[in-house]
Amino acid sequence: MDNWAPRFTANGVEASDLPRITHAAGDWSGWCGAWSAVAAEYETMGREALAAGATVSAGEHLARAATYYHFGKFLFTPDREAMIAAHHSAVACLNDSLAHLDPPGRRIEVPYRGSALPGILRMPKDAPRPTAVVMLLPGLDSTKEELRLVEESMLARGLATFAVDGPGQGEAEYSLAIEPAYEVAGSAVIDRLQAEEGIDPERIGVWGVSLGGYYAARVAAADQRIKAAVALSGPYDLGDSWERLPGLTREAFRERSKSADEEAARLRASDLSLRGRMAGAKAPLLVIVGKRDRLFDWREGMRIAQEAGGPTETILLAEGNHGCANLIWHHRPQAADFLARRLLVKEQG
């Protein structure tokens, strides 16, 4: 809780809910059940509001329920059945909220390697069409269900958003392993967005957090269709950070990389590296890091910026934790502004 509590409140959890959830959990074995119980309260309110025709309230409650179910699942491996049940509930609540969000969302499944990468597309209200879009990439233990408030920051500035579960993430984690060469999956998502009515195929950006920060940098370096990128608390080389990672995080990587044991997972983590790749990142890049990050040393993020082949900006927060979730107003609006400046004015010629 000392490490993750700011992340919960930065992404839609009511601060007053945290003490009762952690008290009910008791220890780690009760974590998923405690979150799911409070999530069910919001789900019930949402479905009652929906039945009463109070669609705005329904959308709010169901989206919050999805976030709570997600946090019950996010690093929980002791009881796989409970974890999967919480995840299914998160997906169902989010899907049922989409039509009632403001602006609404629409589920899109990107075909990929015999499976699919599910994502949520939201279009800003009253923005000229076609409009720019930002791919939102979650990390090792986050999913599209956690990104509602990140979406809001982009939508408020006239940017469309596409929050997507990549290989080894969220809905895709059961059929697809974590993929070091994320540019392959990223290119499939870009192909799909370029074909979407109302999206400008020449104005696509990417934002990623934690391992998603690595993914964002990697796809920006490999695919020149990305016109601006933000990497928040991403590693330069996951293998170099392996010993810093908490046991829960290493176990989640082992499962989602489909590695046989921790040693195989450690070797697989070394494949997630940006060495020799960042020179290809020609689009403007913003790197955000916190000096109190317990997972990835802040100097890794600075190395991403230093090796990028295009213009770069950095936000270094001396008191920032992982994801700088404890200082959200010091970087989330700035990241949205950075992307808006670079994507909303289409270059001529």
N, C-alpha and C positions, 0 to 999 in steps of 0.2 A: 504493500500500500504506500509505503514511503516513496517508492520509485514510480508507481503507476497512477496514484490518485489524481495528479494534475491532468493526466491523459483522459481519464474518465470524464471529468468535469469540462475539459476543453472540447469534448466531442458529444455533449448532449446529455450527460448524466446529471441529475439534480444533486447538488452537494448534500442536501439533507437526507438523501437515500443511502449515501455511502456508509454511515455508521450502522444503520440497521441491517444492511446487507452483510457487512463484515462480522457483525455480532452474530447474526443468524448462521453464517458459514462456520464459525468456530475455528476451523483449520482448513487446510487446502482441500481436503476430501469433500467438504461441504460447499466449496466455492460455486460450482456450477448450479447446484440446487438453490442456493440463496439468491443468486442473480435471476434465475429462471422464475422464482416465486414472485419477485417484484416485477419482473417483466410481464408476467401473467396478469398482474393488477392493471398495468397500462393497456395490455391487449384487451382485457375485459372492458375497460372504459372506452377503448377505441371501437370495439364492435357494438357496444351499446349506443355510442354516439352515431355510428353508421346506421343502425336500425332506426334511430330517431330522426335521421336526415340531417344531423349536425356534422356535415362532411369536413369542415375545417378542423373541428376538434378530433374527428376520427383520424384524419391524416396525421395530426400532431401526436396523438396517443400511440397510434400504430407504429409510426416511425421511431418513437422513443422506445417502444417495446422491442423493436428490432435491434436497436443499439444495446439494450440491456441483455437480451438473449445472446447477442454476439459476445459481450464481455464475459458472460458465463462460460462461453465456449473457448475464448481466444487462446489460452495456453493450457487448457484442461485436458490432460491425458490419462488420469487414473481410471476413469470410467468412460470408455469410448461410446457406449450406448447413450449415456446421458449427454455427452458432448454432441453427438450427432442429432439427438432430439432437440437440443437447444438451438443448434444451427438451422435445422429445418424450420423451427418456429421463427427464427430471425428472418429467414428468407421469405416465409409466408407473410409475416407482418409487413415487411418492407413492400412486397409485391402488392399487398392490399392497400397500402397507404398511397401508392404512386399517383393514382388519379386525383387524389385529394390534397396533394402538396401544392404549394404556390411558389413557383410554377410547377405544374405536374411533371411526373417522370414517366419514362417508357422503358420497359425491359427489352434489351436486344441481346441475342446470343450470337456470338461470333464463332462460326465453325472453325475448329482447330484440331488437327491430328486425330480425327475420329471422335472427338469430343466437342466441347464448346467452352468459350470464355464468356460468362454472363456479365452484362453490364447494364447500367442505368443511364439513359440519356435524358438530360433536362435542358430545355431551351429557355433563354432569358425572355421575359415578357417585353413586348414593344421594341425589341432590338431589330435593326434592319436585317433583312435576309438577302443573301446567305450570311451567316455569322461565323465567327471563329469558335473553336472548341478546344477545351483542355482535357486531355486524358488524365484521370486521377488514379494513381497506382498505389495501392496499399502495400504494407510491409509483410514480414513473415507471419505475424500474428494478427494483422488487421485485415479487414475485408471491405467490400463496398458498403456494407451496412453501417460502417463506422464513419462514413465520410459526408454525412448530411451537412454539417456546418461548414466544411471546406467547400462544398458545392455552393452554399449560400453566399460565401465571400466572392466567388467567381461570378455567379449569376447576377449579383447586385451591380456588377461592373459591366454587364452586357456580354459576358462570355458563356457559351454553352458548356456543359460538363458531361463527361462520360466516365463514371466510376466503374472500374472493371476488375473482376477477379481473374488474375492471370494464372499460369501454371503453378500448382502447389498452393493456391490461395482460395479460401472460401469454397464456393461451389465446385471449383475446378480441382480442389486438392485431392479428391477421391479418385479421379481418373488420370490426372496429370501431375507428374513430379515437378518440383522446383526446377527451373530451367536457367542455368547460368547465362546462356546466350539469349537474353530476354528480347533482343531486337527481332528475333524470329516471330515471337508472339506479338510484340509491339507492331511489327509491320502488318500482321494480319488484322489487328485492330485498326490501324491507320487505313488500310484498304477499305474496311467496312465503313469507317467514318467518311471517307471521301465519296462514297456512293450514297450517303444519306442526304435526302432532300432537306434543304435549309442550312446545310453546313458548307462553308467555303473550304474546298479541298486544299487551298493554298495557305490556310491559316489554322494550323494545328499545333497546339502546344502540349507540354506534358509537365505534370507535377507528381512527385513521389515522396513518400515519407519512410524513413528507416530503410529496410531492404528495398522498398519502393524507390528510395532516393538513388540507390545503386541502379535499379532498373531504369529510372528516368534518365540518368546520365548515360547509361549504355545505349538506350534506344536513340537518344539525341546524337550520340557519337556515330552511330551506324546508319541512321536513316535521315537523309537531308530534307525530308518532308516535314520534320519537326522544326518549327520556326522560333521557338523559345522554350526554355526548360527551367524547372526549379527542382533542386535536390535538397531535401530536408533531412539532415542527420543520417545520410547514407554512408555506408562503408566504402572505402577504396578497394579493399581486399578482405573478404569475409574470413578467409583462412587466418590472416594476421590477427583478427579480432577474436578468434575462437575461444581462447582461454579467458577472455574478459566476459564472455557471455554467461548469464545465469544458467543454472542447470535446466530450468524449465524451458528456456529459449533454445538451448542445444537439443533438448528432447523434441521440441516442436519441429526444429529443422530436420532432425533425423526422420521423423514421421513424414514430413511433407516433401522431403527429398527422396523418400522411399529407400533410405539406406538401411543396410542390414543391422548395423550396430553403430556405436558412437565413433569408433575409429573410421569406419567407412564414411560417416557423416562429416567428420573433420576433413578427410581428404576431398570430399565433394565440395565442402565449403571453400576450399582453396581454388576451385574452378570459378568462383564468383569474384572475378578480379577485373579491374579497369587498366591494368598495366598495358601500356602500349596502345591504348584505344582512344584516349581522350583527345588526341590531336584531331580526330575526325569530327569533334563537336564544334561546328562552325556557328551554330545559332547562339544567340545570347543566352547565358546561363547564370542563374542565381543559386548560390550555395549557401545554406543556412545551417549553422552548427552551434552547439552549446558546449562550453568548457566543462560542465559538470555531467556530461553524458557518460553513463555507466556502461554502455554497450560498445560504442565506437568512439575512439579517441578523436577529438575535434580536429586534430591535425590531418586525419584522413580526408575529411571534407575539404580542408584547405588544399590538399594535394590534388583533389578532383578539379578544383578551380584553377590551380596553377598550371595543370597540364592540358586544360581545354584549349582547343584550337581557335575559338572565337572570343568575342567580348564576354567578360565575366564580372559579376558583382558578388560580394559576400556580405553576410550578416553574421557576425560573431558575437554571441551573447555570453558574457562571463559567468552568469548564474544559470544559464540554460541547461536543462536536463535532456534526456533522450527525447527527440522530437520537439525540444524546447516547448513542451506542453505547459510548463509552469510559467511561461512568458508569452502566451499565445498572441496577445495584442502587440507584441514587439516584432512579429514576423508574418502572421497570417494575412493581415491587410496589405502589408508591404509586398508579399508574394503575389497576391491578386493584382495589385497595382502594376507590378513588374510585367506580368503576363498581359494585362490589358493594354499597357503602353506599346507592347511589341506585336500584339496580334490584332488589335482593333482598327489599326490604320493600315490598309493594304497598300503595299508598295506599287508604284506605277512603273510600267516598262518591265 
